[in-house]
Amino acid sequence: RLFSPARRLPLPPSLRLSVFRFRFRFLSVLLTTVVATTAAPAIEFPDAAQPQLAATATGRVYLTFGRGPEIFIARSDDAGATFAPPVRVAALPSLMLGRRRGPRIAAHGDTVLITAMAGELFAFHSKDAGKSWRGPVLINDVPRSAREGLHALAVAPDGRLFTTWLDLRDIPGARTQLFASESADGGATWSANALVYRAPAGHTVCECCHPSAHFNARGDLAVMWRNGIDGARDMWSTTRLAGTKAFSPATKLGTGTWLLQACPMDGGSVFTSGDTFTTIWQRAGSVFLAQPGSPEIPLGPGTQPVAATLGSATHIFFQRGPDLIATRLSASVAPSPPAPHAQQARFPSLLALPDGRAILLAYEQGPAKGAVSVVVETLAP
């Protein structure tokens, strides 16, 4: 909350650079890296890929992952310490799996929703805490418009569901766009598709980077994606206040830019500290933390970053080469460099339990070519 707009004071131009330097140095001191401590033995799910985590307000945890054309879910009733054997939810012959393509999951009360891409965007929903499933329900209302296979899913405090995806419907002058749909009945039905963002004419949303979406405790919604404007592959975001329908004008995140004639296939993530949205993403192989309207904070070399806040600490994981790196922002631990957490590990998913008890981390592990497992760890605060 250091950079909350409510805390900013108008400054004369001569002081702005000094304040930015102070803020950067202050956050650099806060950047502390620890080898994350596990609070329970790691749990492995063999022959699995692209894990995602969700939890209810009571602390019931769900893990979803893909295995070939099949979607699985595993449930934990003890905050992730143990999981029941995974249950097959569905099989989609063309399930898109890999490089952040894969199922997404959200939970609220006894309702659990899984979305997945297989040429179209489908939803599967359960009203009994994952014991039985219904679906698929088609979400995109223009055939094949979601064929890129990259999407995000979020659940509001009142249980409303929101999904957004890279969309390729044929609109004159448009290329890849960002569309969305919502459900007020646990995923049984979905609203007409609505445009979230379209790049200026002649430009495009980055074609192969996944979008992110997240609600805060008030019900405000933030959406983030990578753009492709004038050759710059920079991160952008928009927000929608609780109780409203319109998104704010899209804004670029951070002050730097990345000129790249390709897609980095890395969309970062959005998380909250209190009611404040914070983003984490990579640019040119380096990871940055940024709040909308504030300069970015460099965290070092890496890709595929995720973050979650627990108490006064923000836990951060990202890839560096073949390994998974751990770091955290905290005012109570002496600073140290980012530390390796797991070898041959990639595509992390991170979840702060609602009661503040622990952080759950899931990731793929295994050789780049060969058998891959999903590993779930419970990390101490």
Buried (B, 14 or more C-beta within 10 A) or exposed (E): EEBEEEEEEEEEEEEEEEEBEEBEEEBEEBBBBBEBEBBBEEBEBEEBBBBBBBBBEEBBBBBBBBBEEBBBBBBBBEBBBEBEEBBEBBEBEEBBBBBBBBBBBBBBEBBBBBBBBBBBBBBBBBBEBBEEBEBBBEBBBBEEBBBBBBBBBBBBEEBBBBBBBBBBBEEEEBBBBBBBBBBBEBBBEBEEBEBBBBBEEEBBBBBBBBBBBBBBEBBBBBBBBBBBBEEBBBBBBBBBEBEEEEBEEBEBBBEBBBEBEEBBBBBBBBBBBEEBBBBBBBBEEBBBBBBBEBBBBBBBBBBBBBBBBBEEBBBBBBBBEEBBBBBBBBEEEEEEEBEEBBEBBBBBBBBBBEEEBBBBBBBBBBEEEEEBBBBBBBBEB
